[in-house]
Amino acid sequence: MSESARVRPSVVVLGGGYGGSKVARLLDDVADVTLVDPSDAFMHNVAAWRALVEPEWLDRIFVPYRRLLTHGRFLRDHAVAVDGTQVTLASGATLRPDYLVLATGSAYPFPAKAGQPDAELAKAEARAAHEVLAGAERVLLVGAGPVGLELAGEIKAAFPGKHVTLADVAPDILPGPFEQELRDELRRQLDELGVELKLGSPLRELPAAPPATAAPIAIATEAGEKLTADVWFRCFGVVPRTDYLRGALAESLDAQGYVQVDSGLRVLGQERVFAIGDISDADRNMAGFAGQQGELLAANLRAQITGEGETVAYERRPALILVPLGPEGGAGQLPGQGVIGPDATAEIKGRAMLVEHSTGHFDAPGEA
């Protein structure tokens, strides 16, 4: 059958993040693709902390969705009910695609992810937070995972004179399947930067003031240590965006709220519904893994649609992480290489923050 005679199946992708945007773009030439997202632009949130301390980065990390698809369409909307066969949007529109990809990602406190769906408003929010940060002498970060560590490094790189306190209930930084050598190296660099660690005791309460706003902060840990600051940032609290799932799809959620999928990234019990990225239990929540899942799923769906090629199973990735501490610092752990130091971390991620790598597929004709 010729390409012109072939009926193009419909593919709806809910969510235009690292995984969803890849699926939509890579299937644009073989399917009738509809991408649905409540924002008007993709946000490269991997570089959100850099943009907080250097606002000139903001225009680089927001890319309009109108630059993603050549043939398909983008709907600025969001799903309110999805049962596996029908998608109901907030606007009242309904979609009944041949293939459905759930890629709605996760919610996370600002500034790691934008607090506004409109790109210009999100940029304004980030610039306002930058001004607050620039005027603060003492900064409190709650959460010593990758977000807290990177934000601490960015602040000290941009504002060496500020006092930064990083607090966490855990006895050590960076939870997860990583070598202790990596934690030790990051702690060594944090100490050199002058970051104060307060670990191993829960806070009696979070600050009453909203994060990223100028306010006198004075709280204490259960161990009795006093923490003071002029501004604080919440660096914990990832929540999968799955509240729109209904029926059998809602029943596919595991105890932590993640969509359970098989090795083909297909939602358990479904034939043509798939889930990738932060809402899926396929792997850990990482932008890079979401992008890889999007590429693999797009290739598999392309093979089904065209009848050419074979489908490939997704394999859970080994422990991998890169934690820049500013443009020239940080450490990471790579498969087959073990722990790497600041030079390699800066070269791979820290200096350019993977901007071109993560936004390069937004190359469709359209207004920049």
Secondary structure, 3 states (H helix, E strand, C coil): CCCCCCCCCEEEEECCCHHHHHHHHHCCCCCEEEEEECCCEEECHHHHHHHHHCHHHHHHHEEEHHHCCCCCEEEECCEEEECCCCEEECCCCEECCCEEEECCCEECCCCCCCCCCCHHHHHHHHHHHHHHHHHCCEEEEECCCHHHHHHHHHHHHHCCCCEEEEEECCCCCCCCCCCHHHHHHHHHHHHHHCCEEEECCCECCCCCCCCCCCCCEEEEECCCCEEEECEEEECCCCEECCCCECHHHHHCECCCCCECECCCCEECCCCCEEECHHHECCCCCCHHHHHHHHHHHHHHHHHHHHCCCCCCCCCCCCCCEEEECCCCCEEEEECCCEEECHHHHHHHHHCCCCHHHHHCCCCCCCCC
